[in-house]
Amino acid sequence: MSTFRAMGALLARRAFMGYVLVLSLVSAALFTYISGSSFVLENLHGVSSTMYSLIFATNAVGMLISGSVFSRLVQRGVRLNTLLMAGVCVAALGALAQVLLVVTIGETLGGTWATLFVTVGGIGLVFPAVMSIGQTLGRGAPGAASAVLGGLQFLCGALAFPLVGLFGEDSSLPMALIMLIAMAAAGVALGSLARPWRGEGEPS
């Protein structure tokens, strides 16, 4: 029961809940990409399964590069909240660019690949930043903090996973819109609840 009380106390903290929502909503965008990208790239753009694997791997490498850049910048004294805001903005701009490309130009393989790469790269900055901040804010109950961060992250991801298929299979726009909405909501949670300019969760 003490663990559940600790989790409840953490969820009652405005800043902690804000960061949890940011992580959860960004995870929803990532799971939307994972569930929808194979359909978009293989069915709409006609790439082979081998080519799709290459594209997916390239985007994954982009995410790893973002994580490496995050580590180097933190070592140089850049604030976690600054990197978090940058990651949310980059990922949101990538999702917005994907929507605009589909609406204005139409379905293009190069455009889809490039915008997904940018979005996933931004997400690569968000995850380590939020996890570090969340663990710092929840340092009094690290197990409860980890459970809340991880549990809600995967819950939102699981809820987003089937959404792409519910809105038709003749366009990549549903995937792009769901990712954009999730990233926009993450931005709202970041600004209204987490309020990163206050610097909460920064290491001492």
C-alpha positions in Angstrom: 0.0 0.0 0.0 2.9 2.4 0.7 3.9 2.1 -3.0 0.4 3.1 -4.1 0.4 6.0 -1.6 3.7 7.2 -3.0 2.4 6.9 -6.6 -0.7 8.9 -5.6 1.4 11.6 -4.0 3.6 11.9 -7.1 0.5 12.2 -9.4 -0.8 15.0 -7.2 2.3 17.0 -8.0 1.6 19.3 -10.9 5.1 19.3 -12.4 5.6 15.6 -12.1 2.2 14.9 -13.7 3.1 17.3 -16.5 6.3 15.4 -17.3 4.5 12.1 -17.1 1.9 13.4 -19.6 4.6 14.6 -21.9 6.3 11.2 -21.9 3.0 9.4 -22.4 1.9 11.5 -25.3 5.2 11.4 -27.0 5.1 7.6 -26.6 1.7 7.6 -28.3 3.2 9.4 -31.2 6.1 6.9 -31.4 3.8 3.9 -31.2 1.6 5.4 -33.9 4.8 5.6 -36.1 5.7 2.0 -35.3 2.2 0.7 -36.0 1.6 2.8 -39.1 4.9 3.1 -40.9 5.0 -0.4 -42.4 1.5 0.2 -44.0 2.4 3.6 -45.2 5.8 2.7 -46.7 5.0 -0.8 -48.0 1.4 -0.4 -49.1 1.3 3.2 -50.2 4.8 3.7 -51.4 5.5 0.2 -52.6 8.8 -0.4 -50.9 9.9 -3.9 -50.3 10.1 -5.4 -46.8 13.9 -5.2 -47.0 13.7 -1.5 -47.9 11.2 -0.9 -45.1 13.6 -2.5 -42.7 16.4 -0.2 -43.9 14.2 2.9 -43.5 13.1 1.8 -40.0 16.7 1.1 -39.1 17.9 4.5 -40.4 15.3 6.3 -38.3 16.3 4.2 -35.3 19.9 5.3 -35.8 18.7 8.9 -35.9 17.1 8.3 -32.5 20.3 6.9 -31.2 22.2 9.8 -32.5 19.8 12.2 -30.7 20.5 10.2 -27.5 24.2 10.6 -28.0 23.9 14.3 -28.6 21.7 14.6 -25.5 24.4 13.0 -23.4 27.1 15.2 -24.8 25.1 18.4 -24.3 24.2 17.5 -20.7 27.9 16.9 -19.9 28.5 20.4 -21.2 26.0 21.9 -18.8 22.9 22.3 -21.0 19.7 22.1 -18.9 17.6 19.0 -19.2 14.4 21.2 -19.6 16.0 23.0 -22.5 16.8 19.8 -24.3 13.3 18.6 -23.5 11.7 21.6 -25.0 14.0 21.3 -28.1 13.0 17.7 -28.5 9.3 18.4 -28.3 9.6 21.2 -30.8 11.7 19.2 -33.3 9.3 16.2 -33.1 6.2 18.4 -33.4 7.7 20.3 -36.4 8.5 16.9 -38.1 4.9 15.7 -37.6 3.5 19.1 -38.8 5.8 18.9 -41.9 4.5 15.4 -42.7 0.9 16.6 -42.5 1.6 19.7 -44.7 3.4 17.6 -47.3 0.6 15.1 -47.6 -2.0 17.9 -47.9 -0.2 20.1 -50.3 2.1 17.8 -52.4 0.7 14.4 -51.8 2.3 11.0 -51.0 6.0 11.0 -51.5 8.5 8.5 -50.2 11.3 11.0 -49.7 9.1 13.4 -47.9 7.6 10.8 -45.6 11.0 9.3 -44.8 12.6 12.7 -44.1 9.7 14.0 -41.9 9.6 10.7 -39.9 13.3 10.9 -39.4 13.0 14.4 -37.9 10.1 13.4 -35.7 11.8 10.3 -34.4 15.0 12.3 -33.9 13.2 14.8 -31.7 11.6 12.0 -29.7 15.2 10.7 -29.1 15.8 13.9 -27.1 12.5 13.8 -25.2 12.8 10.3 -23.6 16.1 10.7 -21.7 15.2 14.2 -20.6 11.8 13.3 -19.2 13.1 10.1 -17.5 16.0 12.0 -15.9 13.7 14.8 -14.7 11.0 12.5 -13.5 13.4 10.4 -11.5 14.9 13.5 -9.9 11.4 14.8 -9.0 10.5 11.4 -7.6 13.8 10.7 -5.9 12.0 10.3 -2.5 10.2 7.3 -4.0 12.2 6.1 -7.0 10.3 2.9 -7.5 7.0 4.6 -7.6 8.3 7.3 -9.9 9.6 4.7 -12.3 6.4 2.7 -12.2 4.3 5.8 -13.0 6.5 7.0 -15.8 6.8 3.6 -17.4 3.3 2.4 -16.8 1.5 5.4 -18.3 4.0 5.6 -21.1 3.2 2.2 -22.4 -0.5 2.5 -21.6 -0.8 5.5 -23.9 1.4 3.8 -26.5 -0.9 0.7 -26.4 -4.0 2.9 -26.8 -2.5 4.7 -29.8 -1.3 1.6 -31.5 -4.5 0.6 -33.3 -5.7 4.1 -34.1 -4.1 4.4 -37.5 -6.0 1.5 -39.0 -9.3 2.9 -37.9 -9.2 5.9 -40.2 -8.8 4.2 -43.6 -6.0 2.7 -45.6 -5.7 4.9 -48.6 -3.5 7.7 -47.1 -0.7 8.4 -44.7 -2.6 11.4 -43.4 -4.2 9.5 -40.4 -0.8 8.5 -39.1 0.6 12.0 -39.6 -2.4 13.6 -37.9 -2.4 11.3 -34.9 1.3 11.9 -34.4 0.8 15.7 -34.7 -2.1 15.7 -32.3 -0.1 13.7 -29.8 2.9 16.0 -30.1 0.7 19.1 -29.8 -0.9 17.7 -26.7 2.6 17.0 -25.3 3.5 20.6 -25.9 0.4 21.8 -24.1 1.2 19.5 -21.1 4.8 20.8 -21.1 3.8 24.4 -21.0 0.8 24.3 -18.7 1.8 21.7 -16.2 5.5 20.9 -16.3 6.5 24.6 -16.9 10.1 23.8 -17.9 11.3 27.4 -17.5 11.0 26.8 -13.7 13.8 24.3 -13.9 12.2 21.6 -11.8 13.9 18.3 -11.9 17.3 19.7 -12.8 20.2 17.9 -11.1 21.8 19.9 -8.3 
